[in-house]
Amino acid sequence: MFLFLPYRVDVPHDHRPIMNWLVLAAAMFVFWFQKNDSSITMRYWLDGWGIRGLLGSIWLHGGLLHLLGNSLYLWVFGNAVCSKLGNLGYLPAYIGLGVAGGIGHLLFDGGPAVGASGAISGLIGMHLVLFPENSIRCVFIWVFLPHRPAWFSFRSFWFILPWFALNIYGAMHGSGRIGYFAHIGGFVAGVGLALLLLKTGDVRVERREKSILSLLGLGGKKIRPTPSRGDRTGRRRQGEVQERMKALKELSPVGPEETPAERGQRVARPTDTR
């Protein structure tokens, strides 16, 4: 038996992901309440199409390992997505992705469920769209050799696409206690939301980044990489280049496209003094 876990994504943060930290703290706080009052789980788990279950189940967990696993993925992928969306936009996106995961579960499975897995899967889908080539650092641990872990680094799509394929396989061959359809529903919603935000220009990629649309050559003007903070603007740089070219033309007796023969003809031609 082994553990294969991501622990870091190489994504520069435009903002401090404070809202993701608050979401993570809220999940732990609610879990503490669950341990002290088991009736909370019964009242707010996902069991039917009620809005209370769709919203409340996002904050519940079935046990400590469930909480720790979700917290790890929320920390790794949520920080990157929150930094890109901004703190104000992150919370409604997170809740919406959780609801989408719950709907996927209700449509194709239907049993009672708890957990933030649908929302976190949505964040993974958004990460794939926004940062497909950024590295994800992982650790591989054999249970029988825990003192000799192996460290790996993958591009995002090489980690996320096999992860999504395993979820599809799990959904097709019996889900057991894992809400694979919630994962799939949240993931698909996350991919769709990220594509929509890129197309509308509500989220923009920096010059140093590539979205999946840029990678596939489908990016438009609204998602063209923009200069990072501290860089000179495009207009200012273009003006400086034009000024330098003008100065070079004035200082050089030979134009940038003038041949020696043309130069001789120009020198021999009398100057018009009229």
Secondary structure as the mmCIF struct_conf table of DSSP 4:
data_model
#
loop_
_struct_conf.conf_type_id
_struct_conf.id
_struct_conf.beg_label_comp_id
_struct_conf.beg_label_asym_id
_struct_conf.beg_label_seq_id
_struct_conf.end_label_comp_id
_struct_conf.end_label_asym_id
_struct_conf.end_label_seq_id
STRN STRN1 PHE A 2 VAL A 9
BEND BEND1 ASP A 14 HIS A 15
HELX_RH_AL_P HELX_RH_AL_P1 ILE A 18 ASN A 36
TURN_TY1_P TURN_TY1_P1 SER A 38 SER A 38
HELX_RH_AL_P HELX_RH_AL_P2 SER A 39 TYR A 44
BEND BEND2 TRP A 45 TRP A 45
STRN STRN2 LEU A 46 LEU A 46
BEND BEND3 GLY A 48 TRP A 49
HELX_RH_AL_P HELX_RH_AL_P3 ILE A 51 GLY A 56
HELX_RH_3T_P HELX_RH_3T_P1 SER A 57 TRP A 59
BEND BEND4 GLY A 62 GLY A 63
HELX_RH_AL_P HELX_RH_AL_P4 LEU A 64 TYR A 73
HELX_RH_PI_P HELX_RH_PI_P1 LEU A 74 GLY A 78
HELX_RH_AL_P HELX_RH_AL_P5 ASN A 79 LEU A 85
HELX_RH_AL_P HELX_RH_AL_P6 ASN A 87 PHE A 108
TURN_TY1_P TURN_TY1_P2 ASP A 109 ASP A 109
BEND BEND5 GLY A 111 GLY A 111
STRN STRN3 ALA A 113 ALA A 113
BEND BEND6 ALA A 116 ALA A 116
HELX_RH_AL_P HELX_RH_AL_P7 SER A 117 LEU A 130
TURN_TY1_P TURN_TY1_P3 PRO A 132 GLU A 133
BEND BEND7 ASN A 134 ASN A 134
STRN STRN4 SER A 135 TRP A 142
TURN_TY1_P TURN_TY1_P4 VAL A 143 PHE A 144
STRN STRN5 LEU A 145 ARG A 155
HELX_RH_AL_P HELX_RH_AL_P8 SER A 156 MET A 172
TURN_TY1_P TURN_TY1_P5 HIS A 173 HIS A 173
TURN_TY1_P TURN_TY1_P6 GLY A 176 ARG A 177
BEND BEND8 ILE A 178 ILE A 178
HELX_RH_AL_P HELX_RH_AL_P9 TYR A 180 THR A 200
TURN_TY1_P TURN_TY1_P7 GLY A 201 GLY A 201
BEND BEND9 ASP A 202 VAL A 203
STRN STRN6 GLU A 206 GLU A 206
TURN_TY1_P TURN_TY1_P8 ARG A 207 ARG A 208
HELX_RH_AL_P HELX_RH_AL_P10 ILE A 212 LEU A 215
TURN_TY1_P TURN_TY1_P9 LEU A 216 GLY A 217
HELX_RH_3T_P HELX_RH_3T_P2 LYS A 221 ILE A 223
BEND BEND10 ARG A 224 ARG A 224
STRN STRN7 THR A 226 THR A 226
HELX_LH_PP_P HELX_LH_PP_P1 PRO A 227 SER A 228
TURN_TY1_P TURN_TY1_P10 ARG A 229 GLY A 230
BEND BEND11 ASP A 231 ASP A 231
HELX_LH_PP_P HELX_LH_PP_P2 ARG A 232 THR A 233
HELX_RH_AL_P HELX_RH_AL_P11 GLY A 234 LEU A 251
BEND BEND12 PRO A 253 VAL A 254
TURN_TY1_P TURN_TY1_P11 PRO A 256 GLU A 257
HELX_RH_AL_P HELX_RH_AL_P12 PRO A 260 ALA A 268
BEND BEND13 ARG A 269 ARG A 269
HELX_LH_PP_P HELX_LH_PP_P3 PRO A 270 THR A 271
#
